[in-house]
């Protein structure tokens, strides 16, 4: 054995052993000073988890630790021994703040409460029926979010509806199911759709809008005889709900080939309501109120609506104006269990197409 070579070798082995022991001791001390923090985030009921909630922790030395909750609203963090300020935030909820000392593993179940600007759930599209017929129901809440100018705007809420700017310069004809191509004589799609207002069908044969020679002046089609109901003449502010039935419904609706639009107007007591809408093409004003008469069994609804629309704000010669008034009275006889309602509605519509003076 060569002692001159074995001596340095033994020294190196001894140094390696000492280094390993020191590293193990230091690593063990690091593990012993680190604790686990479990956090679960739910809503105020504790039943719905809130994923992707932001968790921020700041220790007493100013170091920050951040993370987000998983799909189950939970997060696990490994933190050193210290005092922490925890802040949990989630969109639409108030920020949760808590200060604590981490000297052992902890678990927090955090319930978040809605903020002041959190809105309740609303349906802004038509809801589909689950019966045998294919129909869509549009309630007053969806109409309020849409802020329509005319009845044709409500069709945007139907399946496949396209959002577009109101067009009051031409007749608004309905297209529920394109059963045929429009022609110069009749339009089977719009003419075959029946409009029923409070159980009373509107006559689609009454649309006799025609201005001879108008197409040569404005370059647009102006004849809509035998084309069905012009939806511009139907105001929307006094409507409570709309049901659109596509296809052929029950025989009780009678004369139709494409579908039915059932309009239910407001028939209840309500505070005074007013709406004013203005855009680059039109101005609309509405006012209405529902009165309770006698023993609150009798109801009187009054509404007034005015619309002034132009196809081009720079051209005052081509416009559409509508003035609509409605008086609806409901009488209930509690002794004989009878219900009677009557409606009086008048519409004045004017259209001006003139040759521009030069």
NUKEZA-337212 format. One record per residue (C-alpha): residue number from 1; chain; x, y, z. Coordinates in steps of 0.1 Angstrom, whole numbers, plus 5000, padded with zeros to 4 digits. Layout:
N
+-----+---+------+-------+------+
!   k ! c ! east ! north !   up !
+-----+---+------+-------+------+
! NUM ! A !    X !     Y !    Z !
...
+-----+---+------+-------+------+
END
This chain:
358
+-----+---+------+-------+------+
!   k ! c ! east ! north !   up !
+-----+---+------+-------+------+
!   1 ! A ! 5000 !  5000 ! 5000 !
!   2 ! A ! 5013 !  5034 ! 4991 !
!   3 ! A ! 5006 !  5057 ! 5019 !
!   4 ! A ! 5016 !  5088 ! 4999 !
!   5 ! A ! 4987 !  5083 ! 4975 !
!   6 ! A ! 4962 !  5068 ! 5000 !
!   7 ! A ! 4964 !  5098 ! 5023 !
!   8 ! A ! 4950 !  5124 ! 4998 !
!   9 ! A ! 4924 !  5099 ! 4986 !
!  10 ! A ! 4911 !  5093 ! 5022 !
!  11 ! A ! 4909 !  5130 ! 5027 !
!  12 ! A ! 4888 !  5135 ! 4996 !
!  13 ! A ! 4864 !  5107 ! 5007 !
!  14 ! A ! 4861 !  5123 ! 5042 !
!  15 ! A ! 4853 !  5157 ! 5027 !
!  16 ! A ! 4826 !  5142 ! 5005 !
!  17 ! A ! 4810 !  5124 ! 5034 !
!  18 ! A ! 4810 !  5157 ! 5055 !
!  19 ! A ! 4795 !  5176 ! 5026 !
!  20 ! A ! 4767 !  5151 ! 5021 !
!  21 ! A ! 4758 !  5152 ! 5058 !
!  22 ! A ! 4758 !  5190 ! 5059 !
!  23 ! A ! 4736 !  5193 ! 5027 !
!  24 ! A ! 4711 !  5168 ! 5041 !
!  25 ! A ! 4709 !  5187 ! 5074 !
!  26 ! A ! 4704 !  5220 ! 5056 !
!  27 ! A ! 4677 !  5205 ! 5033 !
!  28 ! A ! 4660 !  5190 ! 5063 !
!  29 ! A ! 4659 !  5223 ! 5080 !
!  30 ! A ! 4644 !  5239 ! 5049 !
!  31 ! A ! 4616 !  5213 ! 5047 !
!  32 ! A ! 4609 !  5217 ! 5084 !
!  33 ! A ! 4604 !  5255 ! 5080 !
!  34 ! A ! 4579 !  5251 ! 5050 !
!  35 ! A ! 4542 !  5246 ! 5056 !
!  36 ! A ! 4513 !  5237 ! 5033 !
!  37 ! A ! 4484 !  5261 ! 5029 !
!  38 ! A ! 4451 !  5246 ! 5014 !
!  39 ! A ! 4425 !  5271 ! 5001 !
!  40 ! A ! 4391 !  5264 ! 4987 !
!  41 ! A ! 4370 !  5293 ! 4972 !
!  42 ! A ! 4332 !  5291 ! 4968 !
!  43 ! A ! 4302 !  5315 ! 4964 !
!  44 ! A ! 4282 !  5327 ! 4993 !
!  45 ! A ! 4261 !  5295 ! 4994 !
!  46 ! A ! 4292 !  5273 ! 4996 !
!  47 ! A ! 4278 !  5250 ! 4969 !
!  48 ! A ! 4294 !  5265 ! 4937 !
!  49 ! A ! 4331 !  5265 ! 4933 !
!  50 ! A ! 4348 !  5295 ! 4918 !
!  51 ! A ! 4376 !  5285 ! 4894 !
!  52 ! A ! 4404 !  5308 ! 4884 !
!  53 ! A ! 4401 !  5330 ! 4915 !
!  54 ! A ! 4433 !  5350 ! 4922 !
!  55 ! A ! 4450 !  5343 ! 4955 !
!  56 ! A ! 4477 !  5368 ! 4966 !
!  57 ! A ! 4498 !  5365 ! 4998 !
!  58 ! A ! 4523 !  5390 ! 5011 !
!  59 ! A ! 4546 !  5381 ! 5041 !
!  60 ! A ! 4559 !  5406 ! 5067 !
!  61 ! A ! 4591 !  5412 ! 5046 !
!  62 ! A ! 4571 !  5422 ! 5015 !
!  63 ! A ! 4576 !  5390 ! 4995 !
!  64 ! A ! 4546 !  5381 ! 4974 !
!  65 ! A ! 4532 !  5347 ! 4965 !
!  66 ! A ! 4504 !  5344 ! 4939 !
!  67 ! A ! 4483 !  5316 ! 4924 !
!  68 ! A ! 4449 !  5308 ! 4909 !
!  69 ! A ! 4424 !  5282 ! 4919 !
!  70 ! A ! 4418 !  5251 ! 4898 !
!  71 ! A ! 4385 !  5240 ! 4882 !
!  72 ! A ! 4373 !  5229 ! 4916 !
!  73 ! A ! 4381 !  5263 ! 4932 !
!  74 ! A ! 4410 !  5249 ! 4952 !
!  75 ! A ! 4447 !  5257 ! 4955 !
!  76 ! A ! 4477 !  5244 ! 4975 !
!  77 ! A ! 4507 !  5265 ! 4983 !
!  78 ! A ! 4540 !  5257 ! 5002 !
!  79 ! A ! 4551 !  5287 ! 5022 !
!  80 ! A ! 4577 !  5295 ! 5048 !
!  81 ! A ! 4571 !  5304 ! 5084 !
!  82 ! A ! 4558 !  5340 ! 5086 !
!  83 ! A ! 4529 !  5364 ! 5090 !
!  84 ! A ! 4508 !  5367 ! 5058 !
!  85 ! A ! 4481 !  5390 ! 5045 !
!  86 ! A ! 4459 !  5370 ! 5020 !
!  87 ! A ! 4438 !  5387 ! 4994 !
!  88 ! A ! 4414 !  5366 ! 4972 !
!  89 ! A ! 4396 !  5383 ! 4943 !
!  90 ! A ! 4371 !  5371 ! 4917 !
!  91 ! A ! 4352 !  5390 ! 4889 !
!  92 ! A ! 4318 !  5402 ! 4902 !
!  93 ! A ! 4326 !  5394 ! 4939 !
!  94 ! A ! 4339 !  5415 ! 4968 !
!  95 ! A ! 4376 !  5411 ! 4976 !
!  96 ! A ! 4383 !  5388 ! 5006 !
!  97 ! A ! 4412 !  5399 ! 5029 !
!  98 ! A ! 4426 !  5380 ! 5059 !
!  99 ! A ! 4458 !  5382 ! 5080 !
! 100 ! A ! 4472 !  5351 ! 5096 !
! 101 ! A ! 4504 !  5335 ! 5110 !
! 102 ! A ! 4516 !  5304 ! 5092 !
! 103 ! A ! 4534 !  5282 ! 5118 !
! 104 ! A ! 4518 !  5249 ! 5108 !
! 105 ! A ! 4497 !  5236 ! 5078 !
! 106 ! A ! 4464 !  5254 ! 5075 !
! 107 ! A ! 4432 !  5250 ! 5055 !
! 108 ! A ! 4409 !  5279 ! 5046 !
! 109 ! A ! 4373 !  5276 ! 5032 !
! 110 ! A ! 4366 !  5310 ! 5017 !
! 111 ! A ! 4331 !  5321 ! 5007 !
! 112 ! A ! 4329 !  5351 ! 4983 !
! 113 ! A ! 4300 !  5375 ! 4983 !
! 114 ! A ! 4286 !  5392 ! 4952 !
! 115 ! A ! 4297 !  5428 ! 4946 !
! 116 ! A ! 4273 !  5457 ! 4941 !
! 117 ! A ! 4276 !  5456 ! 4903 !
! 118 ! A ! 4268 !  5419 ! 4899 !
! 119 ! A ! 4236 !  5415 ! 4879 !
! 120 ! A ! 4211 !  5387 ! 4882 !
! 121 ! A ! 4209 !  5361 ! 4854 !
! 122 ! A ! 4188 !  5374 ! 4825 !
! 123 ! A ! 4177 !  5357 ! 4792 !
! 124 ! A ! 4184 !  5381 ! 4763 !
! 125 ! A ! 4174 !  5356 ! 4736 !
! 126 ! A ! 4141 !  5339 ! 4729 !
! 127 ! A ! 4135 !  5307 ! 4749 !
! 128 ! A ! 4124 !  5276 ! 4730 !
! 129 ! A ! 4093 !  5256 ! 4738 !
! 130 ! A ! 4095 !  5219 ! 4747 !
! 131 ! A ! 4061 !  5210 ! 4732 !
! 132 ! A ! 4052 !  5194 ! 4699 !
! 133 ! A ! 4052 !  5227 ! 4679 !
! 134 ! A ! 4083 !  5247 ! 4672 !
! 135 ! A ! 4079 !  5280 ! 4690 !
! 136 ! A ! 4100 !  5307 ! 4706 !
! 137 ! A ! 4090 !  5329 ! 4735 !
! 138 ! A ! 4103 !  5365 ! 4740 !
! 139 ! A ! 4096 !  5381 ! 4773 !
! 140 ! A ! 4097 !  5418 ! 4784 !
! 141 ! A ! 4132 !  5414 ! 4799 !
! 142 ! A ! 4148 !  5404 ! 4766 !
! 143 ! A ! 4130 !  5433 ! 4749 !
! 144 ! A ! 4143 !  5458 ! 4775 !
! 145 ! A ! 4179 !  5448 ! 4768 !
! 146 ! A ! 4174 !  5450 ! 4730 !
! 147 ! A ! 4158 !  5485 ! 4731 !
! 148 ! A ! 4139 !  5480 ! 4698 !
! 149 ! A ! 4127 !  5507 ! 4674 !
! 150 ! A ! 4101 !  5485 ! 4657 !
! 151 ! A ! 4087 !  5450 ! 4659 !
! 152 ! A ! 4112 !  5437 ! 4633 !
! 153 ! A ! 4140 !  5442 ! 4658 !
! 154 ! A ! 4126 !  5415 ! 4680 !
! 155 ! A ! 4132 !  5389 ! 4653 !
! 156 ! A ! 4170 !  5392 ! 4661 !
! 157 ! A ! 4162 !  5372 ! 4693 !
! 158 ! A ! 4149 !  5342 ! 4673 !
! 159 ! A ! 4172 !  5312 ! 4664 !
! 160 ! A ! 4193 !  5323 ! 4634 !
! 161 ! A ! 4183 !  5359 ! 4638 !
! 162 ! A ! 4207 !  5385 ! 4624 !
! 163 ! A ! 4214 !  5418 ! 4642 !
! 164 ! A ! 4211 !  5447 ! 4619 !
! 165 ! A ! 4202 !  5484 ! 4620 !
! 166 ! A ! 4165 !  5493 ! 4618 !
! 167 ! A ! 4152 !  5500 ! 4583 !
! 168 ! A ! 4121 !  5522 ! 4584 !
! 169 ! A ! 4124 !  5534 ! 4548 !
! 170 ! A ! 4107 !  5503 ! 4534 !
! 171 ! A ! 4080 !  5479 ! 4546 !
! 172 ! A ! 4093 !  5454 ! 4572 !
! 173 ! A ! 4080 !  5420 ! 4562 !
! 174 ! A ! 4085 !  5389 ! 4583 !
! 175 ! A ! 4105 !  5360 ! 4572 !
! 176 ! A ! 4098 !  5331 ! 4596 !
! 177 ! A ! 4103 !  5303 ! 4571 !
! 178 ! A ! 4112 !  5311 ! 4535 !
! 179 ! A ! 4085 !  5289 ! 4519 !
! 180 ! A ! 4089 !  5307 ! 4486 !
! 181 ! A ! 4108 !  5335 ! 4468 !
! 182 ! A ! 4093 !  5370 ! 4469 !
! 183 ! A ! 4075 !  5381 ! 4438 !
! 184 ! A ! 4060 !  5413 ! 4425 !
! 185 ! A ! 4025 !  5400 ! 4430 !
! 186 ! A ! 4026 !  5383 ! 4465 !
! 187 ! A ! 4050 !  5370 ! 4491 !
! 188 ! A ! 4040 !  5336 ! 4504 !
! 189 ! A ! 4064 !  5338 ! 4533 !
! 190 ! A ! 4052 !  5371 ! 4549 !
! 191 ! A ! 4016 !  5369 ! 4536 !
! 192 ! A ! 4012 !  5334 ! 4550 !
! 193 ! A ! 4022 !  5345 ! 4585 !
! 194 ! A ! 3994 !  5354 ! 4608 !
! 195 ! A ! 3997 !  5381 ! 4635 !
! 196 ! A ! 3974 !  5376 ! 4665 !
! 197 ! A ! 3973 !  5405 ! 4690 !
! 198 ! A ! 3955 !  5397 ! 4723 !
! 199 ! A ! 3936 !  5369 ! 4706 !
! 200 ! A ! 3925 !  5390 ! 4677 !
! 201 ! A ! 3941 !  5383 ! 4643 !
! 202 ! A ! 3953 !  5412 ! 4621 !
! 203 ! A ! 3943 !  5412 ! 4585 !
! 204 ! A ! 3973 !  5406 ! 4562 !
! 205 ! A ! 3952 !  5417 ! 4532 !
! 206 ! A ! 3950 !  5453 ! 4546 !
! 207 ! A ! 3986 !  5462 ! 4535 !
! 208 ! A ! 3979 !  5482 ! 4504 !
! 209 ! A ! 4010 !  5504 ! 4505 !
! 210 ! A ! 4019 !  5515 ! 4470 !
! 211 ! A ! 4032 !  5547 ! 4455 !
! 212 ! A ! 4030 !  5548 ! 4417 !
! 213 ! A ! 4063 !  5559 ! 4401 !
! 214 ! A ! 4080 !  5560 ! 4435 !
! 215 ! A ! 4107 !  5536 ! 4424 !
! 216 ! A ! 4119 !  5560 ! 4398 !
! 217 ! A ! 4124 !  5587 ! 4424 !
! 218 ! A ! 4141 !  5569 ! 4452 !
! 219 ! A ! 4155 !  5538 ! 4435 !
! 220 ! A ! 4137 !  5516 ! 4460 !
! 221 ! A ! 4108 !  5493 ! 4458 !
! 222 ! A ! 4077 !  5511 ! 4472 !
! 223 ! A ! 4049 !  5487 ! 4463 !
! 224 ! A ! 4039 !  5462 ! 4490 !
! 225 ! A ! 4004 !  5453 ! 4481 !
! 226 ! A ! 3995 !  5417 ! 4491 !
! 227 ! A ! 4027 !  5412 ! 4510 !
! 228 ! A ! 4014 !  5407 ! 4545 !
! 229 ! A ! 4017 !  5427 ! 4577 !
! 230 ! A ! 4041 !  5457 ! 4578 !
! 231 ! A ! 4058 !  5453 ! 4612 !
! 232 ! A ! 4066 !  5490 ! 4613 !
! 233 ! A ! 4030 !  5496 ! 4624 !
! 234 ! A ! 4034 !  5474 ! 4655 !
! 235 ! A ! 4049 !  5493 ! 4685 !
! 236 ! A ! 4068 !  5472 ! 4711 !
! 237 ! A ! 4067 !  5492 ! 4743 !
! 238 ! A ! 4032 !  5481 ! 4752 !
! 239 ! A ! 4040 !  5444 ! 4746 !
! 240 ! A ! 4044 !  5420 ! 4775 !
! 241 ! A ! 4055 !  5389 ! 4756 !
! 242 ! A ! 4057 !  5375 ! 4721 !
! 243 ! A ! 4054 !  5339 ! 4710 !
! 244 ! A ! 4065 !  5329 ! 4675 !
! 245 ! A ! 4052 !  5296 ! 4662 !
! 246 ! A ! 4070 !  5283 ! 4631 !
! 247 ! A ! 4052 !  5260 ! 4607 !
! 248 ! A ! 4015 !  5250 ! 4608 !
! 249 ! A ! 4000 !  5252 ! 4643 !
! 250 ! A ! 3965 !  5243 ! 4655 !
! 251 ! A ! 3936 !  5249 ! 4632 !
! 252 ! A ! 3923 !  5275 ! 4656 !
! 253 ! A ! 3945 !  5301 ! 4640 !
! 254 ! A ! 3930 !  5296 ! 4605 !
! 255 ! A ! 3943 !  5315 ! 4575 !
! 256 ! A ! 3981 !  5309 ! 4574 !
! 257 ! A ! 4008 !  5289 ! 4557 !
! 258 ! A ! 4041 !  5299 ! 4574 !
! 259 ! A ! 4035 !  5305 ! 4611 !
! 260 ! A ! 4019 !  5326 ! 4638 !
! 261 ! A ! 4031 !  5356 ! 4658 !
! 262 ! A ! 4011 !  5358 ! 4690 !
! 263 ! A ! 4015 !  5392 ! 4707 !
! 264 ! A ! 4003 !  5397 ! 4743 !
! 265 ! A ! 4001 !  5433 ! 4754 !
! 266 ! A ! 4004 !  5446 ! 4789 !
! 267 ! A ! 3972 !  5440 ! 4809 !
! 268 ! A ! 3981 !  5448 ! 4845 !
! 269 ! A ! 3986 !  5477 ! 4868 !
! 270 ! A ! 4019 !  5494 ! 4864 !
! 271 ! A ! 4036 !  5527 ! 4873 !
! 272 ! A ! 4040 !  5554 ! 4848 !
! 273 ! A ! 4066 !  5544 ! 4821 !
! 274 ! A ! 4083 !  5566 ! 4795 !
! 275 ! A ! 4110 !  5558 ! 4770 !
! 276 ! A ! 4129 !  5580 ! 4746 !
! 277 ! A ! 4152 !  5566 ! 4720 !
! 278 ! A ! 4173 !  5586 ! 4695 !
! 279 ! A ! 4198 !  5575 ! 4669 !
! 280 ! A ! 4211 !  5588 ! 4636 !
! 281 ! A ! 4180 !  5576 ! 4617 !
! 282 ! A ! 4150 !  5579 ! 4641 !
! 283 ! A ! 4135 !  5593 ! 4672 !
! 284 ! A ! 4110 !  5574 ! 4693 !
! 285 ! A ! 4089 !  5584 ! 4723 !
! 286 ! A ! 4066 !  5563 ! 4744 !
! 287 ! A ! 4045 !  5568 ! 4775 !
! 288 ! A ! 4021 !  5544 ! 4793 !
! 289 ! A ! 4005 !  5535 ! 4826 !
! 290 ! A ! 3982 !  5507 ! 4840 !
! 291 ! A ! 3954 !  5518 ! 4863 !
! 292 ! A ! 3935 !  5497 ! 4888 !
! 293 ! A ! 3898 !  5507 ! 4889 !
! 294 ! A ! 3873 !  5499 ! 4917 !
! 295 ! A ! 3883 !  5469 ! 4937 !
! 296 ! A ! 3914 !  5462 ! 4917 !
! 297 ! A ! 3896 !  5437 ! 4896 !
! 298 ! A ! 3893 !  5461 ! 4867 !
! 299 ! A ! 3923 !  5473 ! 4849 !
! 300 ! A ! 3928 !  5501 ! 4824 !
! 301 ! A ! 3960 !  5504 ! 4803 !
! 302 ! A ! 3968 !  5535 ! 4783 !
! 303 ! A ! 3998 !  5540 ! 4760 !
! 304 ! A ! 4009 !  5566 ! 4735 !
! 305 ! A ! 4038 !  5561 ! 4710 !
! 306 ! A ! 4054 !  5584 ! 4684 !
! 307 ! A ! 4081 !  5575 ! 4659 !
! 308 ! A ! 4099 !  5598 ! 4634 !
! 309 ! A ! 4123 !  5580 ! 4611 !
! 310 ! A ! 4144 !  5590 ! 4581 !
! 311 ! A ! 4162 !  5567 ! 4557 !
! 312 ! A ! 4190 !  5593 ! 4554 !
! 313 ! A ! 4193 !  5620 ! 4581 !
! 314 ! A ! 4204 !  5645 ! 4554 !
! 315 ! A ! 4172 !  5639 ! 4534 !
! 316 ! A ! 4140 !  5652 ! 4548 !
! 317 ! A ! 4119 !  5642 ! 4518 !
! 318 ! A ! 4118 !  5605 ! 4525 !
! 319 ! A ! 4106 !  5596 ! 4560 !
! 320 ! A ! 4083 !  5574 ! 4580 !
! 321 ! A ! 4062 !  5587 ! 4609 !
! 322 ! A ! 4040 !  5567 ! 4632 !
! 323 ! A ! 4016 !  5578 ! 4659 !
! 324 ! A ! 4000 !  5550 ! 4679 !
! 325 ! A ! 3976 !  5552 ! 4708 !
! 326 ! A ! 3961 !  5523 ! 4727 !
! 327 ! A ! 3933 !  5520 ! 4753 !
! 328 ! A ! 3928 !  5486 ! 4769 !
! 329 ! A ! 3902 !  5478 ! 4795 !
! 330 ! A ! 3897 !  5445 ! 4814 !
! 331 ! A ! 3866 !  5438 ! 4835 !
! 332 ! A ! 3863 !  5407 ! 4857 !
! 333 ! A ! 3830 !  5396 ! 4872 !
! 334 ! A ! 3839 !  5376 ! 4903 !
! 335 ! A ! 3804 !  5364 ! 4910 !
! 336 ! A ! 3797 !  5349 ! 4876 !
! 337 ! A ! 3834 !  5340 ! 4871 !
! 338 ! A ! 3834 !  5359 ! 4838 !
! 339 ! A ! 3862 !  5378 ! 4822 !
! 340 ! A ! 3858 !  5405 ! 4796 !
! 341 ! A ! 3884 !  5426 ! 4779 !
! 342 ! A ! 3881 !  5453 ! 4752 !
! 343 ! A ! 3907 !  5471 ! 4732 !
! 344 ! A ! 3907 !  5503 ! 4712 !
! 345 ! A ! 3938 !  5510 ! 4692 !
! 346 ! A ! 3944 !  5536 ! 4665 !
! 347 ! A ! 3974 !  5541 ! 4643 !
! 348 ! A ! 3983 !  5570 ! 4621 !
! 349 ! A ! 4012 !  5564 ! 4598 !
! 350 ! A ! 4024 !  5589 ! 4572 !
! 351 ! A ! 4050 !  5585 ! 4545 !
! 352 ! A ! 4065 !  5613 ! 4524 !
! 353 ! A ! 4084 !  5607 ! 4492 !
! 354 ! A ! 4089 !  5638 ! 4471 !
! 355 ! A ! 4112 !  5648 ! 4443 !
! 356 ! A ! 4141 !  5668 ! 4458 !
! 357 ! A ! 4142 !  5704 ! 4446 !
! 358 ! A ! 4173 !  5717 ! 4430 !
+-----+---+------+-------+------+
END
